[in-house]
Amino acid sequence: MTPPVSPRLPPPRTLLVDGSSLIYRAFFSTPETVQTPDGTPVNAAHGFLGMLARIVSVYDPEELACASDESWRLDWRVSILPEYKAHRLNAGSAQAAAEEAMAYQMPLLFELLEGCGVRVVGLAEYEAEDVIGTLAERASGTVGIVSGDRDLFQLVRDPRVWVLYPSKGVGELVRVDEAYIAGKFGIPGRAYGDFAVLRGDPSDGLPGVRGIGDKTAAQLLSRYGSLEAVVEAAMTGPGTGALGKVRQQLDYVERAVQVVTIPRDLPIPAVDLTRPRGEPSSEVKGKADAHGLGNALGRLVTALKGGARPAF
């Protein structure tokens, strides 16, 4: 399904794609029968290219970048909270299986994107979400962030920054603005990061404040407006109920804030994100053809050039 452009917010001038998140979505939603001529699966790369072509053709950005993880479980975050993504290390987990399959597909995908002129941006010791936080902060005009990682909801700022979140595989996207966050989670539209600290985030292995789930976290943030105000109330209150739980676990709260908060001032070198509109080289096309990705890459190139909308 092609997502409609919402009348509430303008189309983005800059489109920032969470490559590490979206390739996993593509991996799990595209059959492994999509393979190279020698039988090696390229389903994730194929699905990613098709999704990106579709989004570019609909939202028509002037600037475009794909952010990558230099490491998906950073030492500095683990040193603050050892629980961070620890569950993904379990042998036999879906994450472990996907990591093995991605070892071949992800470098290939990023090489093809760069060959088309789409900038792939990463930074040592940081994740794709951190790169996006800084690129979004630097961007002029409106920014659309394409990601299946809800951590990025904390960057939403009407009317300038919003998220396209895959709700079903990579075919249907929900446009996340402050009104969506308020309606979905019952919290202020800019308080998603605070919400994740209080209630935890199972996808990242973060337990949250013991005894505080979604409902209580939302109630606290709706009443006090921000995590900072919740902590202040906990420190000055009677020390009972939900505020008492926050007060008893201030050490966790302080550490979780460091892990959850996406930086917006990383030392990423200046990079030109102007959307490419030309043809890739014959070498790039040949590499795509050799890996069974020629048609998928062709649809992306058509979308980037601004030609007729690709058929899917």
Residue pairs with C-beta under 8 A, 6 or more apart in sequence:
1 171
1 172
2 54
2 58
3 55
3 58
3 164
3 172
3 173
3 175
5 11
5 58
5 59
6 175
6 177
8 177
8 179
9 142
9 158
9 159
9 162
9 175
9 177
10 142
10 159
11 59
11 60
11 61
11 142
11 144
12 59
12 61
12 141
12 142
12 143
12 144
12 162
13 61
13 62
13 63
13 139
13 140
13 141
13 142
13 143
14 61
14 62
14 63
14 64
14 65
14 135
14 136
14 139
14 140
14 141
14 142
14 143
14 144
14 273
15 55
15 56
15 59
15 61
15 63
15 64
15 65
15 143
15 144
15 146
16 65
16 67
16 132
16 135
16 136
16 139
16 143
16 144
16 145
16 146
17 52
17 55
17 64
17 65
17 66
17 67
17 146
17 147
18 67
18 128
18 129
18 132
18 145
18 146
18 147
18 148
18 149
18 152
19 48
19 66
19 67
19 68
19 109
19 110
19 113
19 120
19 128
20 67
20 68
20 69
20 72
20 106
20 127
20 128
21 128
21 147
21 148
21 149
22 48
22 51
22 52
22 146
22 147
22 148
22 166
22 170
23 44
23 45
23 48
23 102
23 105
23 106
23 109
24 44
24 98
24 102
24 148
25 47
25 148
25 166
25 169
25 170
26 43
26 44
26 45
26 46
26 47
26 48
26 51
26 169
26 170
27 43
27 44
27 47
27 98
27 101
27 102
27 105
28 94
28 98
28 169
29 47
29 169
29 170
29 171
30 43
30 44
30 46
30 47
30 170
31 43
32 41
32 43
33 43
34 41
34 42
34 43
34 46
34 47
34 292
35 41
35 42
35 43
35 292
36 42
36 290
36 291
36 292
37 290
37 292
40 104
40 291
41 101
41 105
42 105
42 108
42 291
42 292
42 293
43 105
44 101
44 102
44 105
44 106
44 109
45 105
45 106
45 108
45 109
45 112
45 291
45 293
45 296
46 292
46 293
46 296
47 169
47 170
48 109
48 170
49 109
49 112
49 293
49 296
49 297
49 299
49 300
50 170
50 296
50 299
50 300
50 312
51 170
51 171
52 66
52 118
52 300
52 303
53 296
53 299
53 300
53 302
53 303
53 310
54 303
54 310
54 312
55 146
55 164
55 173
56 64
56 275
56 300
56 303
56 304
57 302
57 303
57 309
57 310
59 144
60 306
61 144
61 275
62 141
62 274
62 275
63 139
63 273
63 274
63 275
64 118
64 119
64 273
64 275
64 276
64 304
65 118
65 119
65 120
65 121
65 135
65 271
65 273
66 110
66 113
66 118
66 119
66 120
66 121
67 120
67 121
67 122
67 128
67 129
67 131
67 132
67 135
68 110
68 120
68 121
68 122
68 128
68 131
69 122
69 127
69 128
70 122
70 123
70 124
70 125
70 126
70 127
71 125
71 127
72 85
72 88
72 127
73 84
73 85
73 88
73 89
74 125
74 126
74 127
75 125
76 125
77 84
77 258
77 259
78 84
78 85
78 86
80 255
80 258
80 259
81 206
81 255
81 256
81 259
83 205
83 206
83 207
84 204
84 205
84 206
84 259
85 204
85 205
86 205
87 93
87 205
88 95
88 96
88 205
89 95
89 96
90 96
108 291
108 293
110 120
111 287
112 284
112 287
112 288
112 293
112 297
113 120
114 120
115 280
115 281
115 283
115 284
115 287
116 276
116 280
116 284
116 297
116 300
116 301
116 304
117 276
117 278
117 280
117 304
118 276
118 304
119 271
119 272
119 273
121 131
121 135
121 268
121 271
122 128
122 131
123 130
123 131
123 266
123 267
123 268
126 263
126 266
128 147
129 147
129 149
129 151
129 152
129 262
130 262
130 263
130 266
131 266
131 268
132 145
132 147
132 152
132 155
132 262
133 155
133 262
133 263
133 264
133 266
134 263
134 264
134 265
134 266
134 268
135 268
135 273
136 143
136 145
136 155
136 161
136 264
137 264
137 265
139 273
141 160
142 159
142 160
142 161
142 162
143 160
143 161
143 162
144 162
144 163
144 164
145 152
145 155
145 161
145 162
145 163
145 164
146 163
146 164
146 173
147 163
147 164
147 165
148 165
148 166
149 203
150 165
150 192
150 196
150 201
150 203
151 193
151 196
151 201
151 204
151 260
151 262
152 163
152 262
153 163
153 165
153 176
153 181
153 192
153 193
154 190
154 192
154 193
154 196
154 260
154 261
154 262
155 161
155 163
155 262
156 162
156 163
156 176
156 177
156 178
156 181
156 189
156 190
156 192
157 178
157 190
158 177
158 178
158 179
158 189
159 177
162 175
162 176
162 177
163 175
163 176
164 173
164 174
164 175
164 176
165 173
165 174
165 175
165 176
166 172
166 173
166 174
167 173
167 174
174 180
177 189
178 188
178 189
178 190
179 189
181 187
181 189
181 190
181 191
181 192
182 188
182 189
185 192
185 195
185 214
185 218
186 218
186 219
186 222
187 194
187 195
187 217
187 218
187 221
187 222
188 221
188 222
188 225
188 226
191 221
191 225
191 226
191 227
193 227
193 260
193 261
193 262
194 221
194 226
194 227
194 230
195 217
195 218
195 221
196 206
196 260
197 208
197 209
197 227
197 253
197 256
197 257
197 260
198 208
198 209
198 212
198 216
198 217
198 220
198 221
198 227
198 230
198 246
198 253
199 208
199 209
199 212
199 213
199 214
199 216
199 217
200 206
200 207
200 208
200 209
201 208
201 260
206 256
206 259
206 260
207 252
208 217
208 256
209 217
209 245
209 246
209 249
209 252
209 253
210 245
210 249
211 242
211 245
212 220
212 242
212 245
212 246
216 242
219 242
220 230
220 242
220 243
220 246
221 227
221 230
224 230
224 232
224 233
227 253
227 257
230 243
230 246
231 246
231 250
231 253
233 243
234 243
234 244
234 246
234 247
234 250
235 247
237 243
237 244
237 247
238 244
239 247
246 253
275 304
276 304
277 304
277 305
277 306
278 305
279 301
279 305
280 297
280 301
284 297
285 294
285 297
288 294
288 296
288 297
299 310
299 311
299 312
300 310
302 308
302 310
303 309
303 310
